């Protein structure tokens, strides 16, 4: 058996974990597994943050739309024609004589 085939066969059998220098191999494997777990957990954390940002953006768009709708309703309520209609419903009517300006002068 050639050296390459023997090396592949030993790797597939897992002899690198059970021979005399296995302690160094185990340390490297534990280190690699720890790094993989950290990478996986940070990936999940990033996904959660992306989802939270998406939800907050959606909520901000909804609130902005509600703000615009409320402003539109307020502008319609402040229009002179709507105020006249509401006053008419209460029995009020506009004055027939125009208002007069009053000037106050102070003499020292």
C-alpha atoms as an extended CHARMM CRD file, in Angstrom:
* protein
*
       108  EXT
         1         1  UNK       CA              0.0000000000        0.0000000000        0.0000000000  PROA      1               0.0000000000
         2         2  UNK       CA              1.3800000000        3.3930000000       -0.9260000000  PROA      2               0.0000000000
         3         3  UNK       CA              2.0140000000        6.0820000000        1.6440000000  PROA      3               0.0000000000
         4         4  UNK       CA             -0.8570000000        8.2790000000        0.3490000000  PROA      4               0.0000000000
         5         5  UNK       CA             -3.3810000000        5.4330000000        0.4270000000  PROA      5               0.0000000000
         6         6  UNK       CA             -2.2460000000        4.4330000000        3.9240000000  PROA      6               0.0000000000
         7         7  UNK       CA             -2.6090000000        8.0480000000        5.1190000000  PROA      7               0.0000000000
         8         8  UNK       CA             -6.1350000000        8.3150000000        3.7050000000  PROA      8               0.0000000000
         9         9  UNK       CA             -7.0570000000        4.9240000000        5.1760000000  PROA      9               0.0000000000
        10        10  UNK       CA             -5.7270000000        5.9240000000        8.6130000000  PROA      10              0.0000000000
        11        11  UNK       CA             -7.6360000000        9.2180000000        8.4580000000  PROA      11              0.0000000000
        12        12  UNK       CA            -10.8950000000        7.4740000000        7.5450000000  PROA      12              0.0000000000
        13        13  UNK       CA            -10.4160000000        4.9550000000       10.3560000000  PROA      13              0.0000000000
        14        14  UNK       CA             -9.8510000000        7.7800000000       12.8260000000  PROA      14              0.0000000000
        15        15  UNK       CA             -6.4380000000        6.6110000000       13.9450000000  PROA      15              0.0000000000
        16        16  UNK       CA             -5.2700000000       10.2230000000       14.1770000000  PROA      16              0.0000000000
        17        17  UNK       CA             -7.4580000000       10.4540000000       17.2880000000  PROA      17              0.0000000000
        18        18  UNK       CA             -6.1720000000        7.3240000000       18.9710000000  PROA      18              0.0000000000
        19        19  UNK       CA             -2.4270000000        7.1650000000       18.3080000000  PROA      19              0.0000000000
        20        20  UNK       CA              0.3720000000        8.5930000000       20.4870000000  PROA      20              0.0000000000
        21        21  UNK       CA              0.1660000000       12.1700000000       19.1800000000  PROA      21              0.0000000000
        22        22  UNK       CA             -3.6280000000       12.2590000000       19.5600000000  PROA      22              0.0000000000
        23        23  UNK       CA             -3.5130000000       14.7980000000       22.3940000000  PROA      23              0.0000000000
        24        24  UNK       CA             -2.3800000000       17.5580000000       19.9950000000  PROA      24              0.0000000000
        25        25  UNK       CA             -5.0380000000       16.5090000000       17.4850000000  PROA      25              0.0000000000
        26        26  UNK       CA             -7.7570000000       16.6310000000       20.1500000000  PROA      26              0.0000000000
        27        27  UNK       CA             -6.7200000000       20.1260000000       21.1990000000  PROA      27              0.0000000000
        28        28  UNK       CA             -6.9570000000       21.3420000000       17.6150000000  PROA      28              0.0000000000
        29        29  UNK       CA            -10.3280000000       19.6120000000       17.1270000000  PROA      29              0.0000000000
        30        30  UNK       CA            -11.7410000000       21.1140000000       20.3140000000  PROA      30              0.0000000000
        31        31  UNK       CA            -10.4710000000       24.5320000000       19.2390000000  PROA      31              0.0000000000
        32        32  UNK       CA            -12.0530000000       24.1770000000       15.7820000000  PROA      32              0.0000000000
        33        33  UNK       CA            -15.3660000000       22.9580000000       17.2590000000  PROA      33              0.0000000000
        34        34  UNK       CA            -15.4020000000       25.9030000000       19.6840000000  PROA      34              0.0000000000
        35        35  UNK       CA            -14.8010000000       28.3210000000       16.8160000000  PROA      35              0.0000000000
        36        36  UNK       CA            -17.5970000000       26.7060000000       14.8200000000  PROA      36              0.0000000000
        37        37  UNK       CA            -20.0150000000       27.0670000000       17.7450000000  PROA      37              0.0000000000
        38        38  UNK       CA            -19.0830000000       30.7300000000       18.1260000000  PROA      38              0.0000000000
        39        39  UNK       CA            -19.6100000000       31.3250000000       14.4020000000  PROA      39              0.0000000000
        40        40  UNK       CA            -23.0070000000       29.5980000000       14.4740000000  PROA      40              0.0000000000
        41        41  UNK       CA            -24.1810000000       31.5420000000       17.5380000000  PROA      41              0.0000000000
        42        42  UNK       CA            -23.0280000000       34.8780000000       16.0950000000  PROA      42              0.0000000000
        43        43  UNK       CA            -24.8490000000       34.0480000000       12.8540000000  PROA      43              0.0000000000
        44        44  UNK       CA            -28.0730000000       33.4020000000       14.7490000000  PROA      44              0.0000000000
        45        45  UNK       CA            -27.5860000000       36.6220000000       16.6960000000  PROA      45              0.0000000000
        46        46  UNK       CA            -27.1210000000       38.5810000000       13.4720000000  PROA      46              0.0000000000
        47        47  UNK       CA            -30.2660000000       37.0000000000       12.0010000000  PROA      47              0.0000000000
        48        48  UNK       CA            -32.2730000000       38.0230000000       15.0740000000  PROA      48              0.0000000000
        49        49  UNK       CA            -31.0090000000       41.5890000000       14.7550000000  PROA      49              0.0000000000
        50        50  UNK       CA            -31.9020000000       41.7290000000       11.0520000000  PROA      50              0.0000000000
        51        51  UNK       CA            -35.4300000000       40.4970000000       11.8310000000  PROA      51              0.0000000000
        52        52  UNK       CA            -35.7920000000       43.0800000000       14.6320000000  PROA      52              0.0000000000
        53        53  UNK       CA            -34.5970000000       45.8740000000       12.3230000000  PROA      53              0.0000000000
        54        54  UNK       CA            -37.0960000000       44.7700000000        9.6820000000  PROA      54              0.0000000000
        55        55  UNK       CA            -39.9470000000       44.8160000000       12.2030000000  PROA      55              0.0000000000
        56        56  UNK       CA            -38.9350000000       48.2720000000       13.4600000000  PROA      56              0.0000000000
        57        57  UNK       CA            -38.7620000000       49.6430000000        9.9030000000  PROA      57              0.0000000000
        58        58  UNK       CA            -42.2360000000       48.2550000000        9.1940000000  PROA      58              0.0000000000
        59        59  UNK       CA            -43.5750000000       49.8480000000       12.3910000000  PROA      59              0.0000000000
        60        60  UNK       CA            -41.9360000000       53.1840000000       11.4840000000  PROA      60              0.0000000000
        61        61  UNK       CA            -43.6070000000       53.1390000000        8.0480000000  PROA      61              0.0000000000
        62        62  UNK       CA            -46.9730000000       52.4050000000        9.6710000000  PROA      62              0.0000000000
        63        63  UNK       CA            -46.5580000000       55.2580000000       12.1680000000  PROA      63              0.0000000000
        64        64  UNK       CA            -45.4840000000       57.6490000000        9.4000000000  PROA      64              0.0000000000
        65        65  UNK       CA            -48.5900000000       56.7490000000        7.3820000000  PROA      65              0.0000000000
        66        66  UNK       CA            -50.7770000000       57.2390000000       10.4670000000  PROA      66              0.0000000000
        67        67  UNK       CA            -49.1400000000       60.6380000000       11.0620000000  PROA      67              0.0000000000
        68        68  UNK       CA            -49.8770000000       61.7560000000        7.5010000000  PROA      68              0.0000000000
        69        69  UNK       CA            -53.4940000000       60.5310000000        7.7430000000  PROA      69              0.0000000000
        70        70  UNK       CA            -54.0250000000       62.3180000000       11.0510000000  PROA      70              0.0000000000
        71        71  UNK       CA            -52.5270000000       65.5300000000        9.6330000000  PROA      71              0.0000000000
        72        72  UNK       CA            -54.8620000000       65.3190000000        6.6450000000  PROA      72              0.0000000000
        73        73  UNK       CA            -57.8950000000       64.8580000000        8.8940000000  PROA      73              0.0000000000
        74        74  UNK       CA            -56.7960000000       67.8060000000       11.0520000000  PROA      74              0.0000000000
        75        75  UNK       CA            -56.3680000000       70.0580000000        8.0050000000  PROA      75              0.0000000000
        76        76  UNK       CA            -59.8640000000       69.1640000000        6.8100000000  PROA      76              0.0000000000
        77        77  UNK       CA            -61.2920000000       69.9170000000       10.2540000000  PROA      77              0.0000000000
        78        78  UNK       CA            -59.5900000000       73.3420000000       10.2870000000  PROA      78              0.0000000000
        79        79  UNK       CA            -60.9940000000       74.3730000000        6.9040000000  PROA      79              0.0000000000
        80        80  UNK       CA            -63.3910000000       77.3180000000        7.0700000000  PROA      80              0.0000000000
        81        81  UNK       CA            -66.1140000000       75.4470000000        5.1860000000  PROA      81              0.0000000000
        82        82  UNK       CA            -66.1900000000       72.5760000000        7.6700000000  PROA      82              0.0000000000
        83        83  UNK       CA            -66.2050000000       74.9970000000       10.6050000000  PROA      83              0.0000000000
        84        84  UNK       CA            -69.1390000000       76.8640000000        9.0420000000  PROA      84              0.0000000000
        85        85  UNK       CA            -71.0650000000       73.5920000000        8.6320000000  PROA      85              0.0000000000
        86        86  UNK       CA            -70.4900000000       72.6390000000       12.2620000000  PROA      86              0.0000000000
        87        87  UNK       CA            -71.4570000000       76.1070000000       13.4470000000  PROA      87              0.0000000000
        88        88  UNK       CA            -74.6030000000       75.9920000000       11.2960000000  PROA      88              0.0000000000
        89        89  UNK       CA            -75.5610000000       72.6780000000       12.8900000000  PROA      89              0.0000000000
        90        90  UNK       CA            -75.3680000000       74.3750000000       16.3020000000  PROA      90              0.0000000000
        91        91  UNK       CA            -77.4860000000       77.2920000000       15.1700000000  PROA      91              0.0000000000
        92        92  UNK       CA            -74.6850000000       79.8220000000       14.7170000000  PROA      92              0.0000000000
        93        93  UNK       CA            -74.3570000000       81.9500000000       11.6150000000  PROA      93              0.0000000000
        94        94  UNK       CA            -71.7150000000       84.3560000000       10.3460000000  PROA      94              0.0000000000
        95        95  UNK       CA            -72.0150000000       88.0130000000       11.2550000000  PROA      95              0.0000000000
        96        96  UNK       CA            -73.6230000000       90.2300000000        8.6430000000  PROA      96              0.0000000000
        97        97  UNK       CA            -71.6730000000       93.3340000000        9.6630000000  PROA      97              0.0000000000
        98        98  UNK       CA            -67.9170000000       93.2470000000        9.2500000000  PROA      98              0.0000000000
        99        99  UNK       CA            -65.7850000000       93.6220000000       12.3460000000  PROA      99              0.0000000000
       100       100  UNK       CA            -64.4120000000       97.0490000000       13.2420000000  PROA      100             0.0000000000
       101       101  UNK       CA            -60.8540000000       97.7220000000       14.2690000000  PROA      101             0.0000000000
       102       102  UNK       CA            -60.4150000000       99.3040000000       17.6920000000  PROA      102             0.0000000000
       103       103  UNK       CA            -57.3920000000      101.5150000000       18.2490000000  PROA      103             0.0000000000
       104       104  UNK       CA            -56.1830000000      102.1840000000       21.7320000000  PROA      104             0.0000000000
       105       105  UNK       CA            -53.9070000000      105.1300000000       22.3180000000  PROA      105             0.0000000000
       106       106  UNK       CA            -52.1000000000      105.8490000000       25.5390000000  PROA      106             0.0000000000
       107       107  UNK       CA            -51.4200000000      109.3750000000       26.6830000000  PROA      107             0.0000000000
       108       108  UNK       CA            -48.7070000000      109.8650000000       29.2450000000  PROA      108             0.0000000000
